[in-house]
Amino acid sequence: MDRDLKPTEIKQSGSIELNLLHYARALPPASLQDAQIQAGTPIYDINGTVLFHRCPLDQKGVPAGYADIAANTVFGSPLIALAPLAIWNDRAILAQGQEALRMRAAETSNKKIIAYDEIRFVAFSYPKIALQFLKGKTEVLMLECFTWVPVPAARDSKRKKLEPANFERWSLLDETPEARKKANHKNFEDRIKAYAKDEFSGARTGLISLQVIPPTVILLKPTRSYEIHYSGRTNDHHVCYELRGQETNVWCVAASTQMLLDFYRYNYPQTRIAQQLGLGTLANPNGLPYARVGDVVTQLHAMSSNALAATMLTNPTFSQFTSELDHNRPMISFIPGHSRTVAGYTEAWLQIILTGSGFRGLLVYDPWPPNAGVITRWENFDTQTYQYAYTAQVTTI
């Protein structure tokens, strides 16, 4: 069970959630104050349903990142993710995609692919995004954003749901289990009902400010957050974790492994890590199949000469993430068809948010898009599917 949200519900619920997150001090104090939510770009599921809107944030004329706000109750919560350091310019991306399409048409002598009448942003493998070019509602081509590589047609296979390859189109709506859809739908509707109260009228406008949350909203307990540091001495050490973009569109596991190893000062080039994991070469890359998820543990041991003791967690919980991060240990996180790393968390409990667990967010260092990556602060833990996680602990000194 799920439903599409009305445009007013999308803007208002997203605005309230961002204001509550700001109110709870889950972000640096000045990072969102007086920011304004701009009109969002609709991001579609491959089945044609709008999944969410990617909304740029403007802070007095200065870009302040973007927020992904749900357009469907399948996520269970309005605020999906916030990336305050990233830039989202849909017009520039559309222009790049159209030029890439023209070049492909010229290279292949296929002029039919430029006879489109509609372009959509599509989460072809959530959260990865592509441009879909349509003619009369029929796809003529789909190009992965930023690499402009054609996205393969949907596979006619008997693979398990939510176990796609690293570069495969699949539908989040069609593959989410019905039981989870039902629970998420209820959680979402409960929030929408709570946010309909008149006391939240000031927080629905799209302005993010400490002045728009009514004094009746209280923190049930202090917001707790942690971010990976060079050592456990957080008072005199700056944050020490670096983003690595994946060097091909299927090397997310290699890039994630690289980020974790870099933290422990094992500085391998991504090509070497890919070789160790059996992911091919830059010229002929391939992804890591689900049958070999244990290889990450094996290679973390091998590439550290067994100085790191690695562990794989299946269906990791939020408390497992926070426990490892509290010990200053970053983690690799597998979601359907993709791998990233996690280097921090936040947890906010507000009186008004009593469904689920308030807001539980992860600081995600995502290697996609290729050769760039993006830092998400925060990814709403309760809106994502976490299949595996990997941690590493120093055992040899």
Buried (B, 14 or more C-beta within 10 A) or exposed (E): EBEEBEEEBBBBBBBBBBBBBBBBBBBEEEBBBBBBBBEBBBBBBBEEBBBBBBBBBBBEEEBBBBBBBBBBBBBBBBBBBBBBBBEBEBEEBBEBBBEBBEEBBEEEEEEEBBEBEEBBBBBBBBBBBBBBBBBEEEBBBBBBBBBBBBBEEEEEEEEEEBBBBBBBBBBBBEBBEEEEBEBBBBBBEBBBEBBEEEEBEBBBBBBBBEEBBBEEBEBEEEBEBBBBBBEEEBEEEEEBBEBBBBBBBBBBBBBBBBBBBBBBEBEBEBBEBBBBBEBBEEEEBBBBEBEEBEBBBBBBBEBBEEBBBBEBBEEBEBEBBBEBBEEBBBBBBBBBBBBBBBBBBBBBBBEBBEBBEBBBBBBBBBBBBBBBBBBBBBBBBBBBBBBBBBBBEEEEE
